[in-house]
Structure formats: C-alpha cells, structure tokens
Amino acid sequence: MKKIHTSLLVVTALACSCASEPQQLSIHDIAAAQELAAQGDFDGADDLLGNLEVEDFDLATQRDFNLLRAHIADADGDWSSAIRYYEAYMTQIGPADNARAAEQSLLDYGTQLLDGDLRFMWIFTDRSRGILTLENLALLGTTTSLRAESMARVAEHHYSDGDYREARVFYAGLLQPQFAGLGWEDSASFRLAMSHFRLVDEDKLNGSGVVFAIDQLGAYLNNYPEGLHRAEAEQHLLTSRDLLAKFHLQVGDYYRQIGDLDGAHHHYSLGSGLTSWGDSSIVELVSGTPTATINAARLTELPQRPTGS
C-alpha cells in the first residue's frame, strides 16, 4: 500500500511538472548573439538565435530580442522583417537608449518605400507599407524630431496625391505644441489652409466649407505675416471670398427660380456684402469681390422688401 502511494506521488509530481509553463528565456540567453552582432557577425548571431521567437523570452528581454532581430534583418537586406521587428521594438516599454537609431531606420525605410526605392523582387513597389510605417512612427515614436518628419512626409504624400482630407489631419498634427520650434509651422499651417481650399468644389459650393477655407487662409496670414507662402495665400483668400459670394448668388438664383423672392433677396443681400435679417457675418468677407457686384445687380431686379426686413 505504501509502495503504491509513493508511485502515485511520483506520477503526480511528473504530471504537474509537465503541465507547468515552460521557463522563459532571459537577457542572458541572447548575450552571446548580441556580442556577435556588435562585432558585425550578423550571420553568427542569427545562427545562435536559431528558431527562437519573441514569445520565448520574458517581458524584460523581448524588447532587446526584437531590436537584435531587426539589426540582423537589416544587415541581411530583409527590409520587410527589419521594419516588423523595429516596430515591435518601438511599441514595447523599456529603456530607450537605442530608440532614436531604430526610429531613424524606420523613417529611412518608410521614406524609401514611399519613394519607390525599395521593391519586392526588384519589381513591385509597396508605397502603402511606406505610409503605414511612417504613420506608425508618427504615432508611436519617442523622438520628437523624427515623429515630426514622418508626419510631414505622410502629409505631403497625401496632399500630392490629392487626398486633402487625410493630408489636413497630418498637417494639423504638425501644429501641435510638442513640435513647435522644429521648423514645420509655416509650411504646415499653409498646407492645412490649402487642404481646406482644395476641398472646395466650385461646381457644388458649400458655404460652410468655403468659410472654413477663408478662416484657415486668414489664420495663416495673421500668424505668419512674413510667411514663405504669403503671396499664394493672399491670392487663394481672394478667390475664396469670391467663391463665398458666388455661393450666395447660386442660392439666390435658386430661390428666385422657385418664386421665393424673400429667400432670393436674403442671399443676394448677403452675397453683395449687406446685412440681411440681422445676419452680418460675411459682410467683410465678400465686400468688394467681383461676384458681390453681380449679387448687387440681381438685388436691384427684385421688388423691394418692406423696410426693416
């Protein structure tokens, strides 16, 4: 009976041992590979790591393992794996001694992908991966200057591609206080204003959209009186002011067409720079524009409204 009991204890102990979690590796288990990599022997470091994955290590070591893997992939020309490991390294909490170098590599890879300098099988480009890489760096990076540069590159790509809705998000991001003093403010403020201007569809005018473009262009001119893009901003501001007058001309024509003379009078008045029904919000914006003159002419063609209206 005693013998059986002892055997059961041994079996139980073995079962518990088998069921327990395997012991995770630590920083000591990659020290030799790190030393080889530091000496430039990346093939040797890769051989030492074998088939080990990040999950094989404790949390304190995972960041170092990802960085080591990234360096090995970088040296091997495997940019896809290098990006993956650098991004994994960047997202983990830990010492940031090597963060700038890793983030600089991501910026370089993202830029090269965006410019079409990196290709699959020397043929196929992957600009979308470049955008994603730069966006991740802008969002998750710890080096302020590199975050700003990646954000600027993404913004410029979207702007050049005609995707002004996405572009304005990143230009607005560049104007956040943490990026002040890095030299992006002037161009980012102008491009933000221009993104709103480019979103104005002259064939389908939206009054609020035009006003927003006017506000943004005015803000640029006010904030940067000696701005690099002042002449262009002034030109587009004049165009936007006239488009606002044109918007009210179109609405006035519509109301006139359907026989709503009060509505026509209201919009022709606003479009000519007059106060109408207590609304004087755009008087200064449209006054003196070419289309304000047309609105005024349309207004004279309508029966006069009663005094006080």
Long-range contacts (C-beta under 8 A, 24 or more apart in sequence): 24-56, 24-57, 24-58, 25-52, 25-56, 25-57, 25-58, 25-61, 26-57, 26-58, 26-60, 26-61, 27-60, 27-61, 27-64, 29-57, 29-61, 30-57, 30-61, 30-64, 30-65, 30-68, 33-68, 34-64, 34-68, 37-68, 37-71, 37-72, 42-71, 42-72, 42-75, 42-76, 45-72, 46-72, 46-76, 54-88, 60-94, 62-92, 63-89, 63-92, 63-93, 63-94, 63-95, 64-94, 66-92, 67-98, 67-102, 70-102, 70-105, 74-105, 79-109, 79-112, 79-118, 80-129, 82-109, 83-109, 83-110, 83-129, 83-133, 87-133, 87-136, 87-140, 90-136, 90-137, 90-140, 90-141, 90-142, 91-140, 96-142, 99-141, 99-142, 99-143, 100-143, 100-146, 103-137, 103-141, 103-142, 103-143, 103-146, 103-147, 104-143, 104-146, 106-133, 106-134, 106-136, 106-137, 106-141, 106-150, 107-134, 107-137, 107-146, 107-149, 107-150, 109-133, 110-134, 110-137, 110-150, 110-153, 111-153, 114-153, 114-157, 127-157, 131-157, 138-170, 138-173, 144-178, 144-179, 144-182, 145-182, 147-179, 148-174, 148-179, 148-182, 148-184, 151-179, 152-184, 152-187, 152-188, 155-188, 155-191, 156-191, 159-191, 159-194, 159-195, 162-198, 164-195, 164-196, 164-198, 164-199, 165-195, 165-199, 167-191, 167-195, 168-192, 168-195, 168-196, 171-195, 185-224, 186-224, 186-227, 186-228, 186-229, 187-228, 187-229, 189-219, 189-220, 189-223, 189-224, 189-227, 190-220, 190-224, 190-227, 190-228, 190-229, 190-232, 190-233, 192-216, 192-220, 193-217, 193-219, 193-220, 193-233, 193-236, 194-236, 197-236, 197-239, 197-240, 200-240, 200-243, 202-243, 202-246, 205-243, 205-246, 205-247, 205-250, 206-247, 207-244, 207-247, 207-248, 207-251, 210-240, 210-243, 210-244, 210-247, 211-244, 211-282, 211-285, 213-240, 214-240, 214-241, 214-244, 214-285, 238-289, 241-285, 241-286, 241-289, 242-286, 242-289, 242-290, 242-291, 242-292, 243-291, 244-271, 244-282, 244-285, 244-286, 244-289, 245-271, 245-272, 245-273, 245-286, 245-289, 245-290, 245-291, 245-292, 245-294, 245-295, 246-271, 246-291, 247-271, 248-282, 248-286, 248-295, 249-291, 249-294, 249-295, 249-298, 252-295, 252-298, 253-298, 256-298, 256-302, 261-302, 261-303, 262-305, 262-309, 264-298, 264-302, 265-299, 265-302, 265-305, 267-295, 268-295, 268-296, 268-298, 268-299, 268-302, 269-295, 269-299, 270-295, 271-295, 272-296, 272-299, 274-299, 277-309
